[in-house]
Structure formats: structure tokens, C-alpha cells
Amino acid sequence: MIQGEFDELGQLFFEIDLIAANGEIFSTMALLDTGFTQWLAINSQDLEGLMWSKIDRRRMITAMGETLLNTYMANVVLDGQEFAVEAIAGSQIRETIIGLPWLRTKRLLVDFPAGILTLG
């Protein structure tokens, strides 16, 4: 189980590790967005150092409208466990986002009054 953090707006952030194609590990804070139906979203510029394999280019509907985004095979460590998941990348993605699919395998506990945020 991993501990998360709330920001000043009440958004939920968790530290995850992104594993580059060469095995290098990059830790980052990721926003958990339950309205996002993909596993992972990342800014294209952040993606460059990871050298993940491109899978496809897909038309998607985002909060900013319909757009074409590249998809990649990503290796992510969350709660000490490594996962191979599909990630989308685009220049318009401002921060690393983890989405709803994580909640199919991980339990989310949010208690704002107590300041508790866990995923695992």
C-alpha cells in the first residue's frame, strides 16, 4: 500500500516509478484521475528519456476535445509491483496521470478529514 498526498485543491497524488527501456527508474508524482479511463498519461517531452516502444496513434476525447495521441508500452512500478501498461502521450498533457483501470486491481482509501490517502 502506498501513501498519497492531497494538493491544495484536494487532488490525489501518488508517487510512482517509470522504468525506461534501458532499465533506469524515474520517480514521479502522478495525479489519480478517476474520470480518466486509460492506465497512464504522460507529457511527450517527459516520455523522451524513457524510450518506450510506440504502439499506435489513437483518436481520443480529452477534456480539451478530440485529439490524436500516441500510445506506448510502459513499465510502471506502483506499490512495489511492476506493471506493463499502455500509456498515452501528448504535448498537451501537463502532468503524469494515472487513471481508473488502477482501481480495478488496487483499493483506494480517501479520508480528507483524517488526511489519509492510500492506494494498494
N, C-alpha and C positions, 0 to 999 in steps of 0.2 A: 504494500500500500504506500502510495506517495502522498506527501503533503503538498497542498497548493497554496496559492496566495490570492487574495482579493485585491483589485486595484480600487482607486477612489470612486469609480463608477459601479463597483460591485461585479466587475467582470472576473471570470475564473481563469487563473493561470497556473500551469504546471510545468515543471522542468522536465524536458525530455532530451534524449541523446539521439542525434542523427549520425548515422555511420556512413562515411564516404566510401566510394568504390575501392579506395586504397586501404580501407580499414581505420582511417583516422576518425576519431569521435569528436563531434561538436555538440556541446550542451547549449540548449536554448530554452527560453521561456515560450510556451505555446498557449494561446488563448483557446479554451474549450468553448466551442460554439455549437449548441445543440440544434441550431437551425441549419447547420452545415452538414450535408449528407455524404460527404466524402471523408476518407480517413485523415488526409493531411493536405494542407495548402501551404505553399512557401513562395516567397518572392523570387523571381527569376535570378536576380543578382546574387542572392544568398545561395541559390542552387549551384552556381558555377563551381564553387570549391568542392562540392560533393561528388561531382562526376557520375551521377546516377544515370542509368540507361533509360533513354526515351522510349516510351511505349507507343504513344499515339498523340494525335491532336484532336480535341473533342470540343464540340459546341456545348456551352454550359450557361445556365441562367444564374447570375450572381445578383447581389444587392444593387449593383451598378448597371444591371441589364444583361442582355445576351452577349457572350463573347467566346472567342476561341482560346482554349488553354491547352498547353502541352501537358501530357501525363507521363509520369516516370515511375520506375520501380524503386521504392525507397526502403531502406533498412532503418528501423526506429527502435530504440530501447525505451520502454516505459515500464515502470515498476520492476526493474531488474530483468525483464524478459525482452528478448529481441523478436521483432515482428517484421515481416516483409509485406509492405502495403503499397497500394497505388497512391501516388501524390500528384497533385496538380500544381502547376507553377505559372505565374504571370507577373508582369511588371506592376500591375495594379493591386496585387496582394501586398498589403502593408506590413503584416506581421505573420508569423507562423501560427497556423490554426490547426487544431485537431477537432474532429467532428463526431457526429452522432454514432458512427459504427463502433467507436471505442466503448460506448456504453452497453453494447451487446455482450461484451466479454468482461467488462470492469464495472465495479459498483462505485457510484458517485455519492458522496455524502457532503451535503452543504448545510451548514448551520451558521447563518450570519450572526445571530446574537452571541453565540459562543466563539465565533471566529474560527470555526473548524471547516476545513476543506480537504477532502481526501479522495483519491481515486485508486482503486485496487481491488 
